[in-house]
Amino acid sequence: MKKLLITGASGFLGNRIADFYAKTCEIIAPAHRELDITDKDNTALVLKKYRPDVVIHCAAMSDVGMCEKAPKQSWNINVTGSINLAKAAGAVNAKCILCSSDQVYFSGLKSHRNPEHCPTHREDEKLCPGNLYGQEKLKAEQECLNLNPDCVLLRLSWMYDAKTKRKDEHGDFFRTLLPQIAGAEMIKFPIYDRRGITDVHEVVQNLEKTFELPGGVYNFGSPNEKNTYGTVRQVFANTGLDTGRLGKNEEAFCENSRNLAMCQDKINQNGIFFSHTAEGLSQNLAWALKNGSANSKTLFH
Ligand SMILES: NC(=O)c1ccc[n+]([C@@H]2O[C@H](COP(=O)([O-])OP(=O)(O)OC[C@H]3O[C@@H](n4cnc5c(N)ncnc54)[C@H](OP(=O)(O)O)[C@@H]3O)[C@@H](O)[C@H]2O)c1
């Protein structure tokens, strides 16, 4: 039985990983007060104490806006903390899987280009992220790989959970969409924004396959060719909802058109597959509609 040490196991992703792999692996999920990744000595000591086979690093300051508000603290957690962990994992010969983000692909440059006409992003592109969170994630990738070339860095897209909601958890795309569907008003979605949006359970289930990957950076999430408006339109059509209620938001991202959609070639070559963004959302929405969740105030508000 493999021994997995998960950082950030009280968070959105770490929590679900710990739950899912508890059936097949020994789980070590130290709380923040036991393992503070910004403390190099503490991190090394905790890793020596448990000697895991695999470290899954989910601890982070994951809110893009919070990073801009607290730049020193976020750099310390997202960059220094990741470096401390990659080093400590290397010292005990543990495979280290670290969470990065599709935000490394956000350029922040002025552009009015239709994001659907842009190519999907590849792992080997030269990057210059336009926000601090993206810069931190890119720096962490580079530094961790320099220190410990066996590290696997997963560029995750925006994730959602349609099935479970834990107390005090941050919102996600699906949870925001459901009450809008339950309402009667017109709903607008950006046409100048395009990114993969992934069911967190697909991320969790695919994670096991990353334990055997060679060190490097991997795009890790659902593909998407459509902008957000086009995506939701497709989801509505797939699930028999009235597309007439959908409108185009032409203001959001119009000055800085955003395309974060990732190319899946590298993970696919390694036997890892994600469902398409609209397909995943449609299946989950069909499930929620069937189970009455779309109208459930307690679950989704
Ligand atoms: N959620 C998404 O849609 C998304 C998308 C792309 C990438 N990612 C990346 O995926 C990873 C997981 O994201 P998430 O949404 O699960 O994050 P989250 O819900 O914000 O959880 C962050 C976790 O990090 C812990 N933490 C913060 N500072 C720490 C420190 N100094 N030492 C130890 N633990 C610390 C928190 O514990 P306390 O609360 O106890 O401090 C919490 O358990 C992150 O790297 C994130 O950047 C997430």
The ligand as a Tripos MOL2 file, in Angstrom:
@<TRIPOS>MOLECULE
LIG
   48    52     1     0     0
SMALL
NO_CHARGES

@<TRIPOS>ATOM
      1 N1         -9.4450   25.3530   -7.1220 N.am      1 LIG1
      2 C1         -9.1560   25.5350   -8.4070 C.2       1 LIG1
      3 O1        -10.0660   25.6800   -9.2490 O.2       1 LIG1
      4 C2         -7.7110   25.5650   -8.8590 C.ar      1 LIG1
      5 C3         -7.4170   25.8340  -10.2040 C.ar      1 LIG1
      6 C4         -6.0990   25.7810  -10.6460 C.ar      1 LIG1
      7 C5         -5.0840   25.4860   -9.7520 C.ar      1 LIG1
      8 N2         -5.3700   25.2520   -8.4490 N.ar      1 LIG1
      9 C6         -4.2780   24.9160   -7.5310 C.3       1 LIG1
     10 O2         -4.5760   23.6620   -6.9400 O.3       1 LIG1
     11 C7         -4.0840   23.6010   -5.5820 C.3       1 LIG1
     12 C8         -5.2280   23.2890   -4.6310 C.3       1 LIG1
     13 O3         -6.1790   24.3590   -4.7270 O.3       1 LIG1
     14 P1         -7.4390   24.4300   -3.7650 P.3       1 LIG1
     15 O4         -8.5240   25.1250   -4.5030 O.co2     1 LIG1
     16 O5         -7.6810   23.1080   -3.1500 O.co2     1 LIG1
     17 O6         -6.8870   25.4300   -2.6350 O.3       1 LIG1
     18 P2         -7.6220   25.8760   -1.2850 P.3       1 LIG1
     19 O7         -8.9900   25.3100   -1.2090 O.co2     1 LIG1
     20 O8         -7.4690   27.3630   -1.2080 O.co2     1 LIG1
     21 O9         -6.7460   25.1890   -0.1340 O.3       1 LIG1
     22 C9         -5.4700   25.6530    0.1690 C.3       1 LIG1
     23 C10        -4.9070   24.8060    1.2840 C.3       1 LIG1
     24 O10        -3.5750   25.2510    1.5780 O.3       1 LIG1
     25 C11        -3.3850   25.2700    2.9980 C.3       1 LIG1
     26 N3         -2.2910   26.1900    3.3230 N.ar      1 LIG1
     27 C12        -2.2140   27.5150    3.0720 C.ar      1 LIG1
     28 N4         -1.0390   28.0060    3.5060 N.ar      1 LIG1
     29 C13        -0.3340   26.9520    4.0290 C.ar      1 LIG1
     30 C14         0.9470   26.8070    4.6230 C.ar      1 LIG1
     31 N5          1.7670   27.8460    4.7880 N.pl3     1 LIG1
     32 N6          1.3500   25.5770    5.0420 N.ar      1 LIG1
     33 C15         0.5170   24.5040    4.9120 C.ar      1 LIG1
     34 N7         -0.7280   24.5790    4.3720 N.ar      1 LIG1
     35 C16        -1.1340   25.7850    3.9320 C.ar      1 LIG1
     36 C17        -4.7530   25.6870    3.5230 C.3       1 LIG1
     37 O11        -4.8620   25.3290    4.8810 O.3       1 LIG1
     38 P3         -5.5060   26.3830    5.9350 P.3       1 LIG1
     39 O12        -6.8250   26.8040    5.3450 O.co2     1 LIG1
     40 O13        -5.6000   25.5970    7.1770 O.co2     1 LIG1
     41 O14        -4.5370   27.5270    5.9960 O.co2     1 LIG1
     42 C18        -5.6680   24.8630    2.6120 C.3       1 LIG1
     43 O15        -5.7870   23.5470    3.1300 O.3       1 LIG1
     44 C19        -3.3990   24.9430   -5.3460 C.3       1 LIG1
     45 O16        -2.0400   24.8460   -5.6770 O.3       1 LIG1
     46 C20        -4.0920   25.8590   -6.3630 C.3       1 LIG1
     47 O17        -3.2790   26.9680   -6.6810 O.3       1 LIG1
     48 C21        -6.6590   25.2850   -7.9740 C.ar      1 LIG1
@<TRIPOS>BOND
     1     1     2 1
     2     2     3 2
     3     2     4 1
     4     4     5 ar
     5     4    48 ar
     6     5     6 ar
     7     6     7 ar
     8     7     8 ar
     9     8     9 1
    10     8    48 ar
    11     9    10 1
    12     9    46 1
    13    10    11 1
    14    11    12 1
    15    11    44 1
    16    12    13 1
    17    13    14 1
    18    14    15 2
    19    14    16 1
    20    14    17 1
    21    17    18 1
    22    18    19 2
    23    18    20 1
    24    18    21 1
    25    21    22 1
    26    22    23 1
    27    23    24 1
    28    23    42 1
    29    24    25 1
    30    25    26 1
    31    25    36 1
    32    26    27 ar
    33    26    35 ar
    34    27    28 ar
    35    28    29 ar
    36    29    30 ar
    37    29    35 ar
    38    30    31 1
    39    30    32 ar
    40    32    33 ar
    41    33    34 ar
    42    34    35 ar
    43    36    37 1
    44    36    42 1
    45    37    38 1
    46    38    39 2
    47    38    40 1
    48    38    41 1
    49    42    43 1
    50    44    45 1
    51    44    46 1
    52    46    47 1
@<TRIPOS>SUBSTRUCTURE
     1 LIG1         1 GROUP 0 **** ****
